[in-house]
Amino acid sequence: MAYVRTVKTASGAIAVQIVHSNRRGSREIEHIGSAHTPGEVEVLKTIAQQRLHVDQDTLDFDDGQLGDHEAPILSSQARHLWETLSTAYRVLGLDRACDDKVFRQLVLARVVEPTSKLDSIRVLDELGITPPSYPTIKRRLPVYAQTEWRQRLAAACAEHVGLGPATLVLYDVTTLYFETDTGDGFREPGFSKERRLEPQITVGLLTDVRGFWLQVHAFTGNTAETKTMLPVIKAFMAAYSLPGVTVVADARMMSEANCKDLEDAGLTFIVGARIPDVPYQVAQWRRDHPDQPIPDQQVFVQPTKMGPKADQRSRTIFYQYRSDRTKRTMKGIDTQIGKAEQAVAGKTAVKRNRFVQLTGAKKAVNRDLEAKTRALAG
């Protein structure tokens, strides 16, 4: 299949091209030329059409009465693509939740090509859809920014997913930076996942187990990830009248303050974390079974008290032994011991920390590694 297209170049000109593609996905692009005025663009498009149909016979329907003039193409539309996206929009219930033509066009245009609000007008025009004007889009933005608007969208998505008492939802956080040097109280410098220094915002996304969107929340750019979880959970429970939620997270998202806040809110949680030392229950089991290996997937239960004496909380820790994890850990320890021995022997370079004294390094390194090895291997 071959067709003529126009693209905007980095210099601001309009390039006219012929695209030759096939069903396997590969394509070749033939560049016709670049223009700076609408008239020049039309000339190049006429040349492209002639080159596209060169040596192609025409059907003689008029006995020569129409001459060699081609029938003009007044408009074109990607009808199948647009109808498919519009159907998906209706199936999700977004048209009933937010009956707004401009919003629907912006959403579907960004599905076709993720781009800016201004450039979405170009995408719609290329699809053959009459786009809204940019002033119209800007006038609608305050409506789209309202909390009620987002709640209606979230309710429609939750209805489509079919949330129930045992539904698993996933939560993650990312950051979006802005091309500016100064913050404004909301866009502020903070911990950037891309290691950038520009002002940013923190975005929390709640999805179902398949990654289907349920809720999105924005926080100031200097908000820690652990501080975003509880507000999102409370908003989620309030929106869907949930009596309780069990939070499952890793230690990176769950600080001690977060755990206490969840308990104070009447919620339960499960936190997965690595343990730096051999637990008492595991050490006791080894003493009671000196000649036996720990069975794979053995679980040890330890009720405990956590927190300062003034505010101690009763919690239960579950330790699980996995033989494959042990093998990987022991292999890693052997590798580190080998590297340390090579460094102490002077056979490899050592990246020294100017705050650490290396006096007696060989004895200290060997003693520490041997102790950890014995503890993990039993």
C-alpha angles and dihedrals in degrees: 000000000000130000141165120248138174124219132182115243128215090257092057096255125128114244120205115210141173112225118204111194137165137199093267090067100250119124143178124216122211113198114217100179147286129263139187102201132053090243093055090048091055091050091052091047090053090051090049092051091050091049090046092055099035114144090009115137120230126218113249100228098145103042089240096307095121094045120203096321115127122223107257119244105230097183143343132205137194088226099165093050094045094046091049092052092044091052091051089049090054094044090056089053094238092130091058094044095049114016098194123130095200092052092048092051092049092049095048093043090056091050088057094044123359102227144128126299091253094049091048086075089063092048092052091047091052089051090055094249120132102243127213118250119261093246088054090053092050092049090054096049096084088056093050091049094059119111091231091058092054091045092055091050091048091049091053091050092047091051090051092050093046101227113213140172092278100039116139114219127185128216130194138163133222137166133236119202129206131218095246137097100217131061126226103204094274102044100056135154113262143137103329122202086208092048093242128152098209121107112275144174128233116234124198118198125195117196139164122254091278092053094256111156118254106159139353127199132186125212135181113283095248094054113120116237092240090058094058099060102073097048090050093048092048091049090048093051093046093049094053101027093241115176094206145359132200112214117212114190145141124254092262092068098036119068122179089255090053092051091052092047090052091050091048088052090054095251130132127223144191117208124192116206142155118252120225097202137038108268120239092244092055093047090048091050090053091051090050093046105033096163099041130084117230109263115249113265092012110165123212119196123208124178108205147164119245134189134032120323091254092058110021119166127205111233139160124231121203117200118195124193117213120185095206091053089050091054092052091046094050091047090052092049091051089051092050092047089052092050092047093050091049090050094047091048089054094242094121133034119259124216100224125207111222090218095056124077113218097201108138090006096152095056094042095049095046093045093050095045093046091051093051091046093053092046094052097039096043 
